[in-house]
Amino acid sequence: MRSKNKDVVRVVEEMKKTKVKELWGDEWRIEGNVVLKEGKIYVPKDGKLRVEIIWLHHDVPAAGHGG
């Protein structure tokens, strides 16, 4: 069985190739280099990537965390 992430990557690559910016209404959309699903940034199910994103944004003063 194919993973959902692989299917998403394949669809996004096809969208970029054909310069399609929206798919299925506005459920999936590409803005610059960001893929949005239902208006939210799509982050693949990659544990290392998700940890890095949380680490980069969790301890910044603007987020209200100091450590």
ROTOR-401563 format. One record per residue: residue number from 0; residue in three letters; x, z, y of N, C-alpha, C, CB in turn. Coordinates in Angstrom, 3 decimals. Glycine has a CB too. Example, Ala and Ser with C-alpha at 12.3 -4.5 7.8 and 13.67 -1.06 7.14 Angstrom:
BEGIN
resi,resn,n_X,n_Z,n_Y,ca_X,ca_Z,ca_Y,c_X,c_Z,c_Y,cb_X,cb_Z,cb_Y
0,ALA,13.190,7.800,-5.690,12.300,7.800,-4.500,13.200,7.800,-3.300,11.308,9.046,-4.473
1,SER,12.850,7.080,-2.250,13.670,7.140,-1.060,12.900,7.870,0.030,14.084,5.725,-0.598
This chain:
BEGIN
resi,resn,n_X,n_Z,n_Y,ca_X,ca_Z,ca_Y,c_X,c_Z,c_Y,cb_X,cb_Z,cb_Y
0,MET,0.840,0.000,-1.171,0.000,0.000,0.000,0.894,0.000,1.247,-0.961,1.221,-0.009
1,ARG,0.528,-0.772,2.232,1.293,-0.835,3.477,0.996,0.382,4.332,0.974,-2.127,4.255
2,SER,2.017,0.818,5.047,1.792,1.958,5.937,1.155,1.475,7.233,3.121,2.708,6.228
3,LYS,0.407,2.367,7.846,-0.250,2.044,9.112,0.792,1.700,10.172,-1.132,3.221,9.586
4,ASN,1.920,2.427,10.197,2.962,2.141,11.181,3.483,0.722,11.067,4.105,3.114,11.028
5,LYS,3.732,0.268,9.843,4.227,-1.097,9.650,3.207,-2.104,10.136,4.559,-1.353,8.176
6,ASP,1.936,-1.848,9.891,0.885,-2.748,10.364,0.837,-2.770,11.890,-0.481,-2.327,9.796
7,VAL,0.972,-1.603,12.520,0.955,-1.524,13.987,2.143,-2.288,14.549,0.982,-0.046,14.470
8,VAL,3.327,-2.089,13.991,4.525,-2.788,14.464,4.329,-4.293,14.340,5.777,-2.339,13.670
9,ARG,3.792,-4.736,13.234,3.576,-6.170,13.010,2.602,-6.733,14.051,3.038,-6.422,11.578
10,VAL,1.511,-6.026,14.291,0.510,-6.486,15.252,1.094,-6.512,16.663,-0.739,-5.584,15.207
11,VAL,1.831,-5.472,17.039,2.439,-5.426,18.377,3.444,-6.562,18.545,3.131,-4.060,18.618
12,GLU,4.242,-6.832,17.526,5.195,-7.940,17.601,4.470,-9.267,17.799,6.058,-7.993,16.331
13,GLU,3.363,-9.467,17.094,2.571,-10.689,17.265,1.955,-10.749,18.661,1.465,-10.768,16.197
14,MET,1.483,-9.618,19.170,0.921,-9.584,20.518,1.975,-9.997,21.542,0.376,-8.178,20.845
15,LYS,3.188,-9.471,21.393,4.261,-9.813,22.328,4.635,-11.285,22.220,5.492,-8.940,22.073
16,LYS,4.711,-11.791,20.989,5.073,-13.184,20.770,4.074,-14.133,21.422,5.169,-13.473,19.282
17,THR,2.789,-13.806,21.285,1.741,-14.681,21.805,1.308,-14.305,23.220,0.545,-14.649,20.884
18,LYS,1.974,-13.276,23.782,1.707,-12.795,25.145,0.275,-12.305,25.337,1.994,-13.894,26.141
19,VAL,-0.295,-11.753,24.269,-1.616,-11.136,24.337,-1.411,-9.712,24.825,-2.359,-11.172,22.941
20,LYS,-2.165,-9.301,25.838,-1.991,-7.956,26.412,-3.030,-6.961,25.901,-2.063,-8.027,27.929
21,GLU,-4.163,-7.446,25.396,-5.206,-6.551,24.889,-5.693,-7.065,23.544,-6.389,-6.438,25.894
22,LEU,-6.094,-6.124,22.701,-6.582,-6.482,21.379,-7.755,-5.585,21.044,-5.463,-6.363,20.310
23,TRP,-8.792,-6.164,20.486,-10.014,-5.432,20.147,-10.580,-4.735,21.381,-9.738,-4.402,19.033
24,GLY,-10.915,-5.554,22.358,-11.372,-5.002,23.632,-10.170,-4.418,24.324,-12.493,-3.927,23.438
25,ASP,-10.203,-3.151,24.633,-9.007,-2.521,25.206,-8.522,-1.374,24.326,-9.297,-2.008,26.629
26,GLU,-8.926,-1.412,23.032,-8.488,-0.357,22.116,-6.961,-0.325,22.033,-9.098,-0.569,20.709
27,TRP,-6.336,-1.498,21.899,-4.887,-1.622,21.882,-4.482,-2.449,23.084,-4.378,-2.263,20.554
28,ARG,-3.461,-1.987,23.831,-3.029,-2.700,25.020,-1.523,-2.519,25.178,-3.789,-2.199,26.280
29,ILE,-0.877,-3.536,25.721,0.550,-3.449,26.023,0.700,-3.475,27.532,1.360,-4.615,25.349
30,GLU,1.389,-2.482,28.068,1.706,-2.421,29.493,3.214,-2.275,29.613,0.955,-1.235,30.212
31,GLY,3.873,-3.335,30.041,5.341,-3.325,30.079,5.869,-3.195,28.674,5.879,-2.174,30.969
32,ASN,6.636,-2.160,28.410,7.176,-1.911,27.068,6.437,-0.798,26.346,8.647,-1.565,27.153
33,VAL,5.265,-0.414,26.862,4.514,0.693,26.296,3.271,0.162,25.577,4.121,1.704,27.398
34,VAL,3.046,0.653,24.373,1.850,0.301,23.603,0.845,1.430,23.774,2.187,0.060,22.080
35,LEU,-0.364,1.088,24.193,-1.422,2.078,24.377,-2.500,1.885,23.334,-2.020,1.987,25.785
36,LYS,-2.986,2.985,22.785,-4.138,2.972,21.876,-5.193,3.843,22.520,-3.765,3.483,20.418
37,GLU,-6.303,3.239,22.844,-7.405,3.930,23.504,-6.922,4.660,24.751,-8.071,4.916,22.540
38,GLY,-6.029,4.008,25.523,-5.551,4.546,26.785,-4.436,5.563,26.687,-6.662,5.150,27.487
39,LYS,-3.980,5.861,25.469,-2.906,6.845,25.278,-1.686,6.155,24.690,-3.369,8.009,24.356
40,ILE,-0.507,6.640,25.051,0.729,6.053,24.536,0.788,6.242,23.030,1.972,6.683,25.215
41,TYR,1.048,5.145,22.331,1.160,5.190,20.878,2.604,5.524,20.503,0.716,3.837,20.239
42,VAL,2.781,6.564,19.706,4.098,6.957,19.196,4.032,6.830,17.672,4.494,8.437,19.647
43,PRO,4.887,5.975,17.096,4.876,5.810,15.639,5.112,7.132,14.924,5.932,4.796,15.212
44,LYS,4.699,7.193,13.670,4.894,8.402,12.860,6.340,8.451,12.380,3.908,8.433,11.646
45,ASP,7.209,8.696,13.344,8.640,8.814,13.092,9.033,10.212,13.546,9.477,7.689,13.841
46,GLY,9.259,11.100,12.597,9.528,12.500,12.914,10.664,12.695,13.891,9.828,13.246,11.668
47,LYS,11.752,11.972,13.699,12.912,12.096,14.578,12.555,11.674,16.007,14.084,11.246,14.044
48,LEU,11.848,10.577,16.148,11.432,10.099,17.466,10.500,11.095,18.138,10.747,8.736,17.351
49,ARG,9.534,11.613,17.405,8.579,12.562,17.974,9.269,13.856,18.418,7.479,12.877,16.955
50,VAL,10.225,14.343,17.625,10.965,15.544,18.006,11.759,15.281,19.285,11.909,15.995,16.862
51,GLU,12.380,14.114,19.372,13.156,13.778,20.568,12.267,13.713,21.809,13.881,12.442,20.373
52,ILE,11.096,13.120,21.682,10.167,13.039,22.817,9.748,14.438,23.258,8.920,12.197,22.446
53,ILE,9.402,15.279,22.309,9.001,16.649,22.649,10.162,17.385,23.296,8.517,17.411,21.394
54,TRP,11.358,17.262,22.737,12.535,17.926,23.285,12.801,17.470,24.710,13.758,17.656,22.410
55,LEU,12.684,16.161,24.973,12.958,15.629,26.306,11.954,16.105,27.351,12.964,14.122,26.264
56,HIS,10.723,16.367,26.949,9.675,16.681,27.916,9.195,18.127,27.884,8.519,15.788,27.687
57,HIS,9.596,18.897,26.926,9.079,20.255,26.782,9.711,21.235,27.756,9.296,20.738,25.378
58,ASP,11.008,21.166,27.942,11.710,22.180,28.721,11.973,21.800,30.174,12.997,22.487,28.067
59,VAL,11.276,20.809,30.692,11.462,20.450,32.096,10.623,21.368,32.971,11.089,18.969,32.345
60,PRO,11.117,21.755,34.146,10.363,22.662,35.019,8.961,22.152,35.367,11.137,22.893,36.294
61,ALA,8.789,20.852,35.501,7.481,20.294,35.855,6.448,20.566,34.765,7.595,18.786,36.102
62,ALA,6.893,20.767,33.532,5.975,21.037,32.431,5.621,22.513,32.342,6.579,20.572,31.119
63,GLY,6.288,23.323,33.155,5.983,24.751,33.173,6.739,25.560,32.149,4.542,24.950,32.964
64,HIS,7.727,24.930,31.505,8.524,25.642,30.500,9.957,25.753,30.989,8.470,24.920,29.122
65,GLY,10.521,26.895,30.827,11.911,27.083,31.238,12.857,27.270,30.079,12.018,28.255,32.146
66,GLY,12.369,27.120,28.870,13.267,27.303,27.723,12.551,27.337,26.420,14.048,28.549,27.870
